[in-house]
């Protein structure tokens, strides 16, 4: 049985924020903190729907369309910087009246969650950073290349199908390629370029000592986004951070090893997530 509740929109932090809700707050979920999932740089909320379905079995779950993606505001001239994105998450939770919530951020979403947590907002109870880019001023660059994003967005904006997407994501299933072909055009090119460039301009390591909530850092065994030496540095900047490692996954951890992703979360969020047999392929 599906745990999907509905898609909705809320005006928060001065923009329209679109989200998908799973699970609801009835039964055992009512006694647990809500979960807000913040996807990566070109991942509209709907592409995380299979994760939302699973999270919804245990938690009242909200998957955000980050500004400039999906059905959230994406106007020309909108501020697509990290600070604005972090304020969006906090304002979203406040607008929905979530008394306590955990943020699970993937890649760019992990950096957004980190910046939000550094501000110590009321109600934010836990943070999960899933394979966050550790690039920044004076640091090694993010391993992906900007043209990969821009070229695929432009193709999708013209109108394409799964075969058009296959050269960008050759290991994806037909179902995932169709979904990407359908939704990638909603990723604003200016927003994506700004986020990618900010991977190298924003010093998220400076945020880490200011985080005051329990934090879990999940890393992938493949993809070269977070290396062992990065984990060691993060442990010095954020004492007490917990670590988990999904050895058989690349950067898109739930797509490569969905069961491993849930296992790596353990009961950090307040309840364990049952393993799922679903498998999806890798692509940033």
Phi and psi in degrees as a GROMACS rama.xvg file:
@    title "Ramachandran Plot"
@    xaxis  label "Phi"
@    yaxis  label "Psi"
@TYPE xy
-68.9755  143.518  UNK-2
-97.9306  2.41895  UNK-3
-63.8471  132.18  UNK-4
-100.091  -60.9118  UNK-5
-174.524  165.916  UNK-6
-100.896  144.782  UNK-7
-146.002  171.314  UNK-8
-134.723  147.196  UNK-9
-141.593  144.822  UNK-10
-90.5248  114.402  UNK-11
-149.401  140.014  UNK-12
55.6966  31.8215  UNK-13
81.8759  5.15583  UNK-14
-133.01  169.656  UNK-15
-84.3253  123.706  UNK-16
-114.817  121.938  UNK-17
-97.9871  145.315  UNK-18
-148.864  162.184  UNK-19
-116.454  135.809  UNK-20
-114.03  136.966  UNK-21
-129.234  145.315  UNK-22
89.2267  -55.4099  UNK-23
80.4019  179.92  UNK-24
-116.429  33.8473  UNK-25
-95.3705  162.403  UNK-26
61.7702  -140.259  UNK-27
-63.3878  -25.6356  UNK-28
-66.0906  -25.5784  UNK-29
-64.3183  -25.3097  UNK-30
-92.0216  5.48471  UNK-31
-118.158  154.693  UNK-32
-65.3982  143.632  UNK-33
-65.2253  161.422  UNK-34
-122.88  130.236  UNK-35
-111.523  116.925  UNK-36
-96.3341  127.881  UNK-37
-116.265  108.053  UNK-38
-73.9966  -178.326  UNK-39
-88.732  -165.519  UNK-40
-63.4977  -35.8422  UNK-41
-129.626  43.5319  UNK-42
-122.902  91.5572  UNK-43
-57.8072  158.346  UNK-44
-52.9392  -39.013  UNK-45
-62.2557  -26.5892  UNK-46
-71.9348  -14.0613  UNK-47
-100.354  12.8596  UNK-48
-59.566  -36.6857  UNK-49
-66.0484  -31.0495  UNK-50
-73.7342  -41.5262  UNK-51
-58.5439  -38.1351  UNK-52
-58.4693  -43.528  UNK-53
-72.8167  -44.671  UNK-54
-59.2149  -35.4716  UNK-55
-64.3582  -16.8727  UNK-56
-71.6677  -18.9174  UNK-57
-123.658  -25.7305  UNK-58
-136.504  153.539  UNK-59
-73.6727  110.809  UNK-60
-120.023  135.777  UNK-61
-126.73  126.411  UNK-62
-107.892  122.175  UNK-63
-89.119  143.039  UNK-64
-86.9785  108.343  UNK-65
-60.6264  144.822  UNK-66
-49.6612  136.247  UNK-67
86.3942  4.85882  UNK-68
-133.862  153.516  UNK-69
58.3917  -130.721  UNK-70
-104.485  8.93315  UNK-71
-79.5281  168.929  UNK-72
-54.8238  138.927  UNK-73
-148.765  40.7665  UNK-74
-75.3581  152.391  UNK-75
-59.3256  139.421  UNK-76
83.8053  -1.98357  UNK-77
-67.7685  147.049  UNK-78
-73.7387  113.506  UNK-79
-105.793  20.255  UNK-80
-77.5731  166.744  UNK-81
-63.7723  -39.7513  UNK-82
-61.3997  -43.6394  UNK-83
-64.3823  -40.5878  UNK-84
-64.0394  -39.2552  UNK-85
-67.3587  -41.1883  UNK-86
-63.6893  -32.323  UNK-87
-57.8007  -46.2362  UNK-88
-62.1129  -45.9674  UNK-89
-65.0979  -44.3084  UNK-90
-66.3562  -34.3963  UNK-91
-61.181  -49.6228  UNK-92
-62.22  -39.5195  UNK-93
-66.5952  -41.669  UNK-94
-64.128  -33.6692  UNK-95
-86.7699  -3.75279  UNK-96
68.9451  35.3372  UNK-97
-78.4667  114.435  UNK-98
-68.5075  -37.5179  UNK-99
-143.581  141.026  UNK-100
-154.615  153.051  UNK-101
-107.53  145.423  UNK-102
-107.231  126.598  UNK-103
-114.006  107.264  UNK-104
-114.052  135.472  UNK-105
-108.511  131.031  UNK-106
55.2437  -116.169  UNK-107
-53.9539  -39.2642  UNK-108
-62.2547  -29.6918  UNK-109
-68.7379  -38.5088  UNK-110
-67.7364  -37.0823  UNK-111
-63.1633  -46.9963  UNK-112
-61.417  -39.1026  UNK-113
-63.9627  -46.3188  UNK-114
-64.0436  -38.378  UNK-115
-64.31  -45.6286  UNK-116
-64.9909  -31.4056  UNK-117
-63.2162  -24.1934  UNK-118
-81.9492  -3.06078  UNK-119
50.9963  55.4206  UNK-120
-71.5367  150.618  UNK-121
-64.4766  133.978  UNK-122
99.0529  -26.2817  UNK-123
-72.618  115.467  UNK-124
-103.395  -31.7539  UNK-125
-149.638  156.932  UNK-126
-134.209  130.739  UNK-127
-116.608  120.777  UNK-128
-104.675  112.606  UNK-129
-99.575  107.566  UNK-130
45.4338  59.6815  UNK-131
-74.0364  138.231  UNK-132
-58.0089  129.979  UNK-133
-105.333  15.4751  UNK-134
-69.7505  164.461  UNK-135
167.142  -176.636  UNK-136
-55.1775  123.843  UNK-137
76.5772  7.47691  UNK-138
-110.151  167.013  UNK-139
-64.3038  149.05  UNK-140
-72.1918  159.011  UNK-141
-61.1304  138.344  UNK-142
-70.8423  -18.0077  UNK-143
-81.1502  163.674  UNK-144
-112.387  139.64  UNK-145
-58.262  -41.6453  UNK-146
-58.0049  -28.5442  UNK-147
-57.83  -42.6626  UNK-148
-72.1616  -49.9898  UNK-149
-64.1838  -45.1552  UNK-150
-63.5662  -40.8798  UNK-151
-71.0846  -35.1908  UNK-152
-64.588  -44.4233  UNK-153
-63.9703  -39.0707  UNK-154
-63.2839  -43.9632  UNK-155
-67.9212  -32.4771  UNK-156
-67.3727  -32.1974  UNK-157
-73.168  -26.8123  UNK-158
110.061  114.708  UNK-159
-147.833  176.81  UNK-160
-125.715  -168.576  UNK-161
-61.8749  -32.3883  UNK-162
-68.8878  -33.9687  UNK-163
-64.5877  -33.4526  UNK-164
-81.6028  -19.2939  UNK-165
-63.1084  -32.8347  UNK-166
-71.2076  -20.457  UNK-167
-87.7449  -32.6726  UNK-168
-131.957  69.4634  UNK-169
-65.7786  -18.5036  UNK-170
-96.8181  -1.35519  UNK-171
-72.6506  152.263  UNK-172
-73.5839  162.388  UNK-173
-58.4096  -38.7428  UNK-174
-63.4977  -42.772  UNK-175
-70.0362  -36.1352  UNK-176
-65.7155  -39.4461  UNK-177
-63.0148  -41.7267  UNK-178
-64.9697  -41.8406  UNK-179
-66.6931  -42.0803  UNK-180
-62.0079  -34.463  UNK-181
-73.2746  -36.8896  UNK-182
-110.72  -15.5285  UNK-183
-62.7311  -29.6104  UNK-184
-63.4464  -16.891  UNK-185
-80.6228  -3.73931  UNK-186
-86.6968  110.731  UNK-187
-64.0635  126.343  UNK-188
-61.2435  -40.4627  UNK-189
-61.9483  -40.0177  UNK-190
-64.4322  -42.4569  UNK-191
-68.1623  -43.5107  UNK-192
-61.716  -44.1843  UNK-193
-61.0929  -45.83  UNK-194
-62.6755  -42.5511  UNK-195
-63.7656  -45.6809  UNK-196
-64.5527  -34.9732  UNK-197
-71.3836  -19.8023  UNK-198
-54.4263  -30.7689  UNK-199
-102.047  -7.54445  UNK-200
-107.789  -32.7624  UNK-201
-82.1703  133.117  UNK-202
-95.4653  84.3077  UNK-203
-73.9944  -19.1995  UNK-204
-63.3848  -29.1344  UNK-205
-69.7758  -20.018  UNK-206
-76.2133  -26.6482  UNK-207
-60.5925  -44.1054  UNK-208
-65.1427  -15.7054  UNK-209
-91.0608  -5.49308  UNK-210
-76.0459  128.628  UNK-211
-115.94  12.7392  UNK-212
-115.496  156.645  UNK-213
-54.7912  135.07  UNK-214
-132.014  138.33  UNK-215
-117.459  128.002  UNK-216
-105.127  116.566  UNK-217
-107.459  129.484  UNK-218
-122.235  156.997  UNK-219
-99.206  148.175  UNK-220
-75.5559  -20.015  UNK-221
-128.954  157.569  UNK-222
114.232  -21.4745  UNK-223
62.6709  26.161  UNK-224
-82.4026  -47.6366  UNK-225
-122.343  118.881  UNK-226
-98.1322  164.346  UNK-227
-54.8231  -38.4531  UNK-228
-67.5373  -27.7434  UNK-229
-69.1094  -41.1558  UNK-230
-60.6419  -42.4937  UNK-231
-61.5692  -41.3613  UNK-232
-65.865  -42.9821  UNK-233
-60.8985  -36.7508  UNK-234
-64.0635  -31.1233  UNK-235
-76.3758  -31.4894  UNK-236
-84.8843  -27.1007  UNK-237
-130.174  73.4971  UNK-238
-56.8632  138.194  UNK-239
91.6875  -6.81086  UNK-240
-60.5684  135.672  UNK-241
-89.2324  153.34  UNK-242
-128.411  143.957  UNK-243
-141.526  153.235  UNK-244
-136.275  130.297  UNK-245
-110.008  96.2993  UNK-246
-65.6483  -32.3065  UNK-247
-94.2411  14.0692  UNK-248
-118.254  150.081  UNK-249
-89.8739  -162.406  UNK-250
-57.5633  -37.6969  UNK-251
-85.5829  72.0542  UNK-252
-55.4367  -50.2579  UNK-253
-63.5254  -27.2704  UNK-254
-73.4717  -38.3813  UNK-255
-80.0057  -40.3903  UNK-256
-148.083  79.1751  UNK-257
-61.4692  -45.4445  UNK-258
-62.2864  -39.7621  UNK-259
-64.5473  -34.337  UNK-260
-62.3055  -48.4108  UNK-261
-66.1707  -39.1529  UNK-262
-63.9478  -36.6605  UNK-263
-69.363  -22.9908  UNK-264
-75.4339  -26.8394  UNK-265
54.6844  -135.502  UNK-266
-107.932  24.3448  UNK-267
-57.3666  -35.897  UNK-268
-83.1499  -4.68078  UNK-269
119.214  -10.7134  UNK-270
-164.59  144.578  UNK-271
-74.2826  152.214  UNK-272
-102.799  128.531  UNK-273
-62.0699  145.751  UNK-274
-69.2199  148.14  UNK-275
-117.358  150.523  UNK-276
-87.3173  -7.81982  UNK-277
-66.9063  142.004  UNK-278
-133.635  137.677  UNK-279
-133.182  159.253  UNK-280
-86.1264  176.384  UNK-281
-96.244  137.993  UNK-282
-171.875  139.162  UNK-283
